[in-house]
Amino acid sequence: MGGGAPAAAAKFSTIRLGAGVIKDFPINKLFRAMVDLNSSDLHLQVGKPAILRIKGALKPLDMPPITEEQMKELCWPLMDERNQEIFMSTGGADYAHVVEYKGEPWRFRVNMFIQTGKVGMVSRKIERSIPNFEGLYLPPIMEDLCRYDQGMVLLAGVTGSGKSTTIASMLDWINHNFGKHILTIEDPVEFVYTADKSLINQREIGPDVCDFHTAMKHAVRQDPDIMLVGELRDRDTFETAIHAAETGHLVYGTIHASSAPSTIGRILDLFPQSMHSAIRSSMGFNMKAIVAQKLLPTIRDKPKRVPICEVMLFNGTVRKLILEEQDEKLPAAMRIGKADGMQLFNDSLYHFITQEYVSRAEAFEISPNVEELKMMLKGIDVKGPGIL
């Protein structure tokens, strides 16, 4: 990485905040700018000025392009020794960073990486308060997804689709309504919960436990009622999480998938073909719901963005289709299940268009079936293909 980074680190002062110590790095000026400008993300790339994502759009700051040496001096000291080793061996590292601003701590989720041989960084601002379902404009069915005693609930979507915020809102709703033991295993910890009726333990990979599998091994001995296992990104993670659901826990997780039905295939892709039947069976008996989410800019001052949600509940019809490998019929089953709270992306888009939150042009751009959405807006009943 070059010899300048350790020398630069020695110059940094520290600010004592409560029981902890937060280092005030030069890069913190950019993090504070994110708070000032209500930015969700910060992008740093060699040869360009810092770029903020504001209301979904990328906007460069008025500053000179960042040099390669400046990038190293800005970013390298943010990592502890463990993350520096991970970065050097894998070409990337994820961690949380805390910045003191106007007397309050702000958390940021940071990803550092190598691209074209140079250091880059993307950081996501974590809101200090956890919004409720109404504040996030989520569908009413979300409350029901917090009432299960056991099973698995997944939030699907691409990076930046609001999955983590939605799950945080769900866990916080449980916290304020039930006396449960909530255990989270995160890499890194994002939202920090304030216990109300529930007991909450948050474990971060690295500072609190060496790796995910060790954390999960310990978890079964820590008497949790509800577990957040973070992102299901590989076979071992999913197997461990679904096993926890099978043994009587309520498990929440996130996964990268474009829609609720396609999440089934995304999970199966983690396993060899010979295991697909067993995984389908396990999902059929233990999965409770999959919610897929996208964020869409609004035409209002507030909120700036709303979640476009697709909800697939695992009722008898959905389970049967999954067990019989008829995934292509899942959207039809979701249409039939609207009365139970299921919805497709177009249902969500229709709601926000008619309530004048989003423009038709923006909605048509992300709709999976534009002609169907246009028919819905004209008042034409859309039945779609059957499931027989």
N, C-alpha and C positions, 0 to 999 in steps of 0.2 A: 504493500500500500504506500510505501514511501516513508521517509523518516520524519516528515513535517508534522504528522498527526499527533504522535505522543508529545512532542515539544509544545504543540499548540494546546493540548489538553491541560498542561501544567499551568497555563495562564488563567484558567477559568476560575471565577469566584463561585461561592455557593450561597444559597439562600436557605435558611432554616424555616421550615414550614411544619408546624405541629411536631409530631414525633419523628418525622423524616427529614431528609436533606435533599433538596432539588438543586442540581447544578444549573447555573444560568449560562448556557452556551450562546455564542453569537447567533446560531440558527434560530434561537427562540424568538428573535424579532419577527421572523417569518411566521412562526406559529401564532404569535400574538396578532399579526396582521390577519390571519385566518379568522380569529375571533372577531376582530373589529369589522371585517368585511362580510361576516356571516358566510364564510367559505366552507365547503364540505371537505375539499381535498387540496393538497399541496403537491405539485410536481416539480422536481428538480432534475435538470438534465444539463450536462456539459455543453457549452456553446449557446445556451438560451437563458433568458432571465427566468426567475421563479414564476411559475404559472399556477393560478388558483382556479378551482372549479367553483363557480358561483351560480346558483340556480340552474345547475346542469350544464353550464357553458364554461369553456376554458378561457381564462383571461390572464394575459401576462402582466406582471407588475412592472412599473416604470423603474427599471434598474438595469445595469449593464449585464451582458451575458456572463454566466458563471464559468470560470476557467476550471481545468481539470484539477489543479492544485487547490483551488478554493473549495471545490466539491469535497475533496478528501478532508480538508480542515473543518468544513462544516459538519460533515456526516459521521466520520469515523469515531470521534469521541463520544457520540451518542450511545455506542454499543459497549456493553460490558465484555469481559474477557470471553465468556461463553459464546455470545453472539458474534464476536469477532472471529472466533474459531469456526463457527458455523458458516459465516460469510466467506471466509477464506477457503473452506473445503467444499462448499456447495454453490458459491456464486450468489448467495442471497440470504437474507435473515429477516425475520419478523419479530417485532418487540413493541412494547408500550413505552411512551415517553410522556412525562408529566412536566407541564410548564406553569409557573406561578404568574398570574395575571390579575392585577387589581385586587390582590389579596386572596385570590381563589385559585385552587389547582385545576388545570384543564388537562385532560388525557388525550393522547393522540396515538393511533395505531400506525406504526411505521413499517414499511417494507423497503429494504435496501437491496439493490441488485446490481449486476454487471450487464451492460449492454454495449456492444461494439467495443469491448475492452475497457469501458469507462464506468465509473460509479454513477448510479442513478438512485433516486429516492422518490417514493410516493407515500404520503401520509394522509390519514383520514382523521378528522376531528370527531371526538366522541362527545356528544352533548352531555352537559353536566346533570341535567334532570332527565328522568325517563318519562317520556310522554305516555299518556293513556291511549286506549283504543280510539276514543273520539278525537283526541288531538292528532292522531296519525291518520284519521279517516279510513280506518280499517273496517271491514264488514262485521256485522253483529255476531256472526258465527264464531269469531275469534274467542269470545268469552267461553263458549262451549268447549273449545279445544283446550281449555285450562282446567276442566273439571274431571278429566279422566283419572282413574286410580293407577292404571298401568298401561303400557304400550309405548308406541313411538309416534311422534309428530315431527314432520320434517318441513323446513322452510327452504324452498328452491328458488334459484335465481342466479343471475350473473353477478360479478363483483360490482358493488355500488348500487345494488337494487334495494337496499334497506332491510335485508334479512336479519342482521344482528339487532337492529333497532326494534323490529317487530317481536323477535324472541325476548328481548329485554323487557318490552312492554307486557308480554304474556307472563314472564316470571314475576314481574313486579305486581301484576294483578293477583297472582297466587299469593304473593307475600303479604298483600294487604287484606286478603280474604280468608286464608286458611292457615292453620298451624302445621306447616310441613317443614321437613328438613330438605332444603334445596342445596345441592352440591354442583358447582360448575367446574369444569376442567377446560381451560382456555389457553390459547397460544396466539396472542397475549390476552390478558384480562382487558376487556373494553369498558363496559358499564360497571360501576361499583354500586352495589345495592346497599340500602340502609334497611336493616331488618325491622319488620313490624310484627306481624303475627307469626311469621316463619323464622326458623333458624337458617342462616345462610352462610355457607363456606365457599369461598372462591379460591381455586388453586390454579396457579399459572405455571405452565411448563417452563422450566429453567429456574426461576427464583424459588419455587415451592416444591417442585418434584422434577426428577430428571427427564422423564418422557411420558408420553400419553399412556402407554401400556402399563407402566408402573402405577400411574395415577388411577387407572381403571381397576387394577388389581387391588389397590388400597380401598377404592371406593366401595366395594361390596362389603367391606368390614366397617364402614363409617355410617351405616344405617341411614342412607338417603331415601327419601320418598320420591324426589324428583332430581333428575340429572340433566345438566346441559353438557353435551360432549363436543361442542364447537363444530368444526367442519368435518364432514365425513368424506375424506379425500382418498382413502385407500381401503383395500379389502380388510385388513386387520382392524381398522377403526370401526368399520360397519359391523363386522362380526361381533366385536366386543360390545358395541352399542345395542345391537338387536338381542344379544344374550342378556343384557341388563333388562331390556323390556320383557323378555321371556320369563325372567325370574322375579317379576312383580314390581318393577320400577316404572315410573313415567319418564321417558327419555325424550329430550328435545335436541335437535341437531339441524345443521344447515348443509346444503349440497348444491353444487353448481349444475343446474339443469335449466332448460329453457321453458318448460311447462310442467304441470303436475303429472299428466300421463307419461311424458318422456322421462320423468325421474325413474320410472320402473326400469327402463332400458339402461339408464345411466348407472344404476346400482348393479344391474346384471353385468355390465361391462367390467366391473371390478373383479369378476370371478370367471373361472374357466367354464366352458359350456357344460361340462359334466356336473357342475354344481347348480345350474340354473333352476332346475326343478325344486331342489331343496330350498333355495333362496326365495323362490316364488311362494312356496308353502310358508316359510317363516314370515315373509311380508304379509301374506294373506291373513295370518292368525295374529300378528302383533302390531302391524301398522294401523294407526287410527285415522290419520289424515296427512295429506300433503298439500301445502299451500305454496303456490308459485307466485312470484311478485316481480313487478317492474315499477320503476319510478318515472312519472311523466310530469314535465313542467306544466304549471297552471297558467291561466290568463288572469289570475287575481294577484293582489299584493301578498295575501296570506290565505292559505299556505302556499309556499313557493313550488312544492311538488306534492303529488298525491300517489299512493300506491295502487297500481292496477293489479288486482289479485285474482287468481284462479284457485278454487278450493275443491279438492277431491276428498270426500269422506269415504272411509272403507266400510260401506254397507254391504249387504249380502250380494248385490249385483256386481259391485266393483271387485269384491273378493273372488267371485266366481270367474269373472273375465280374466283376472290376473292368474289364477290357478290354471285356467284353460289356455293360457298364452294368447288371449285375444285382446292385446293391448290397444289395437286400432279402434276398438269399440268403446274405449273408456270415455271419450268426449260425449258420445251419445248417452252413456249411463249418467254422466254429470248433468246433461240437460234434463233428463228424467228426474234427477234428484234435487232440482232447484228448490222444491218445497222444504227440503231438509236442510238447506243452507249451502248446497253446492252451487258453484258458478264457474263460468268460463271467462277468459279474458274479455271477450266481447260484451258479456253482461256487465262487467266492471266498467269498461269504456262507455257503454251506453248510459250507465248511471251518472258518470262524471260529466258526460257531454250534456245530458238533459238537465243536470243541476248547474250547468254553466261554470264548471271548474276548469275544463280543458277544451281546447279548440278541436274542431272536427279534423282539421288538417293534421294536427299532432297525433290524434287518435288513429286516423287512417294509416299513419306512417308505421305504427307499431302493432296494429291489429293483425292477428294471424289469418283473418278472413275478412277482407275489406268489404266485399260484396254482401256478405251476411250482415255486417254491421250497418251498412247503408239500408238494407231491408228493415232491420230492427228500428232504425230511426224514422223510417217511413210508416211504421206501425204494422208491418207485415210480419205475421207469426212465423218464426223460423223453427222448423222441427228438426231438420238435419236427418242423417241416416239413422235407421233403427239399429237395435242390438241383437236382433234375432238372426 
